[in-house]
Structures are given as structure tokens and as C-alpha cells.
Amino acid sequence: AHVLLVADYVFLDGEQLDGFGCGAIGAGSTTFRGDRGDEKLVVPSYPLRAEIGAMMAPVEFLAPQLRLFGQWNVPSSHRYTTPGGQELDKKQVGTGLYLNVGVELSVLWGNFR
């Protein structure tokens, strides 16, 4: 799980369509569990995220929102536990590249006058 501090900026403010950009930074950790014994990989990281999107308000109480995002989880240290229970540190495991890209679709309810 990650916690992010987010800043949005509306660059297009229309009657029924708004365009926005977003930047975020945070901290957290991801755990990958193996299917053999005690095997797992724990990766504490600092995510950097960028988004661009649009929100449409076709009616007063409903607003669909579409976002395109890219996120890089900058790893701080890896801890790998072998299936036999031996713990290896970052020097023994090496580094990784953890990138996420995607599309998010949300529907917001509220007063969009």
C-alpha cells in the first residue's frame, strides 16, 4: 500500500467538460509472496505519479471522469526471503524497476453546477 500527496491543476474549465493534470509523491511498500514456503519480496518505495484527465458533467448530479496515469515506484531497499527462510538484503538481491501505467474511469456524484 502507498500513501500519496496529490496536487491537481484544472487547465480547461468549460461548461460541461473540464481538463486537469495531476502530480503526486508518496511513500509505501509492496510485498510479493511466492508459492513455495516463506518466499517473499518486500520493496519499500517512494511513488512518483503523473496524471492527465477530463471530467464531464452532463447533468447536475453526475460527473464521469477519465484519467491516464503513469507511476514510478522508486525503490529504497529490497528484502528477499528465500523459500527456506533465509533473508537477503538489497546488495544480494539487486534493484528493480517498478513502473505502472493505466487508465482510470470514475463516476462522481454531487452538485456540479
Phi, psi and omega per residue, in radians:
A1 nan 2.590 3.132
H2 -2.256 2.604 3.012
V3 -1.960 2.261 -3.081
L4 -2.115 2.472 2.977
L5 -1.763 2.075 -2.956
V6 -2.019 2.458 3.018
A7 -2.216 2.137 3.108
D8 -1.803 2.608 3.061
Y9 -2.382 2.126 3.108
V10 -1.516 2.048 -3.132
F11 -1.854 -0.173 3.070
L12 -2.376 1.988 -3.102
D13 -2.038 1.613 -3.101
G14 -1.817 -3.128 3.129
E15 -1.129 -0.848 -3.104
Q16 -2.156 -0.017 -3.104
L17 -2.374 2.202 3.079
D18 -2.060 2.432 3.037
G19 -1.959 2.483 -3.091
F20 -2.559 2.782 3.029
G21 -2.179 2.794 -3.042
C22 -2.604 2.511 3.017
G23 -2.281 2.568 -3.105
A24 -2.586 2.631 3.049
I25 -2.447 2.615 -3.094
G26 -2.872 -2.861 3.128
A27 -2.602 2.685 3.117
G28 3.002 -2.838 -3.091
S29 -2.662 2.549 3.082
T30 -2.166 2.410 3.120
T31 -2.111 2.242 3.053
F32 -1.911 2.166 -3.133
R33 -1.831 2.369 3.092
G34 -1.474 3.021 3.135
D35 -1.765 0.150 -3.140
R36 -2.146 1.973 3.028
G37 1.050 -2.331 -3.080
D38 -1.603 0.242 -3.041
E39 -1.083 2.241 3.041
K40 -2.836 2.733 3.078
L41 -2.182 2.127 3.110
V42 -1.924 2.198 -3.087
V43 -2.209 1.663 2.973
P44 -1.181 2.436 -3.070
S45 -2.636 2.937 3.117
Y46 -2.144 1.738 -3.089
P47 -1.304 2.442 2.982
L48 -2.048 2.204 -3.016
R49 -2.295 2.450 3.043
A50 -2.253 2.444 -3.133
E51 -2.408 2.695 2.965
I52 -2.452 2.493 -3.077
G53 -2.867 3.133 3.124
A54 -2.436 2.546 3.084
M55 -2.210 2.260 3.137
M56 -1.937 2.423 3.097
A57 -2.136 1.343 -3.092
P58 -1.217 -0.474 3.066
V59 -2.281 2.904 -3.013
E60 -1.128 -0.481 -2.989
F61 -1.954 0.038 -3.015
L62 -2.380 2.335 -3.140
A63 -2.510 1.786 3.024
P64 -1.274 2.534 -3.080
Q65 -2.329 2.273 3.112
L66 -2.067 2.253 -3.124
R67 -2.224 2.423 2.951
L68 -1.894 2.323 -3.081
F69 -2.409 2.736 2.995
G70 -2.360 2.388 -3.112
Q71 -2.423 2.360 3.057
W72 -2.048 2.029 3.067
N73 -1.548 1.723 -3.105
V74 -1.269 1.970 -3.076
P75 -1.292 2.488 3.079
S76 -1.736 -0.731 3.079
S77 -2.832 2.553 3.110
H78 -1.826 2.474 2.985
R79 -2.252 2.031 -3.129
Y80 -1.964 2.309 3.054
T81 -1.931 2.143 -3.128
T82 -1.241 2.866 3.098
P83 -1.004 -0.428 3.112
G84 -1.475 -0.072 3.109
G85 1.705 0.023 3.130
Q86 -1.383 2.312 3.130
E87 -1.644 2.291 3.094
L88 -1.992 2.500 -3.117
D89 -1.683 -3.065 -3.063
K90 -1.011 -0.681 -3.127
K91 -1.114 -0.618 -3.125
Q92 -1.432 -0.471 -3.082
V93 -1.595 -0.668 -3.067
G94 1.670 -3.041 -3.120
T95 -1.791 3.021 3.116
G96 -2.462 2.908 3.087
L97 -2.102 2.019 -3.046
Y98 -2.057 1.624 -3.126
L99 -1.926 2.485 3.046
N100 -2.255 2.368 2.994
V101 -2.344 2.615 -3.135
G102 -3.108 -3.072 3.128
V103 -2.219 2.341 3.078
E104 -2.104 2.373 3.052
L105 -2.123 2.158 3.138
S106 -2.203 2.699 3.009
V107 -2.154 2.136 -3.106
L108 -1.854 2.415 3.038
W109 -1.939 2.431 3.132
G110 2.933 -2.767 3.135
N111 -1.870 1.746 -3.055
F112 -1.881 1.045 3.129
R113 -1.440 nan nan
